[in-house]
Amino acid sequence: SRVSVIGPQAISRSGLLSDYAADQQCFGGDDHCIGTIAEGIAAANAGGSTVSAQGVEVNSKKTDGIEEALNIAAGADVIVLALGNDKSIEHEGQDRIDTALPGLQLSFAKQVLALNRTTVLVLTNGGALAIDELIERPSAGPVRPGGPKPGYAIVDAFNPAVQGGRAIGASLFGLENRWGKLPITMYPHSYIKEQSMVNYDMSIAPGRTYRYYQGKPLFHFGFGLSLTQFSLSDCAYSAALPGHHMLACKLANVGLLEGDEVVQIYHVAQDIGQVDHPLPKRSLVDFERFRLPAGTSINITFRIPMDAFKVVNKDGARLLYPGKHRLVVSRGDIEDETSMDVVIPSIGVYFV
């Protein structure tokens, strides 16, 4: 395949590290041992052609590299567009005032997508990025008459670190299939105008994190895809152990590749009567990663302690309220979840 890897993070080395990467430095103190995303793609694209270009910098108005990068991208079958931020944008002691892609990255991305090539947008970042205008590519026709429309995918690699370039390459080429789930909520860009940076009350509208956010996120906490397909079925729970609930489901890999799936368990205080403090929309109480060969299924179990049903009151104490509680089993798609109600009898309120 002819692959073009372009963007400021395509050829970055130290820019792939987090703010706490002292133990990841190379001998001599430089960054020569850190593989770039372009090098990782080239290693996975054995027998193919891989070329790279920076295009634009992470945070500048320089345009002198754009024409070369677009010319390289135009000759590719597939474009890997590596964008994001680095420690020049945010680090310990320096917060961002904006969640948008810095510099000319957004306008550069739009020019790349206009080339009408299958494109994978790879984001590298410490904090969440608002990519409202890049969630869906502009309407595009087939590259060749009668051919399929170009594909589009988004990967958030966060700070992929020393071996992250090779991991990204192996994952995109299907040599590995160990994708994860979002550990954050990706808010729209308007969020920075709706929420004060110095407001640390998570529940005040519009709310913070998946537990209290009232708006529509770009991508929600726990979301994530795979190169194969999974299904959950036959979920049931029982109070088989004193002080615990056992939750069991059948997880099946119904796709064509071996791969990992991360199953998440959430608690919802569904109907516990009136309380004098905010209640989260849901709270993650357990999760586990499972690996399945294609065409196989396994029975999975979660042991849910009674503590998982507690909520935090206005004084910071965790309480177990009697009433109807709900356990939600999710693979990260809120449109395809299984829920079960659990009734906690009126036997008192427990403090931790």
PyMOL commands that set and color helices and strands:
alter all, ss='L'
color gray80, all
select helices_A, chain A and resi 14-16+22-24+37-44+66-74+105-113+132-134+164-172+191-194+209-212+306-309
alter helices_A, ss='H'
color red, helices_A
select strands_A, chain A and resi 2-6+49-53+78-84+118-124+152-156+230-241+244-253+259-271+283-292+297-305+311-312+318-319+323-330+338-344
alter strands_A, ss='S'
color yellow, strands_A
deselect
rebuild
show_as cartoon
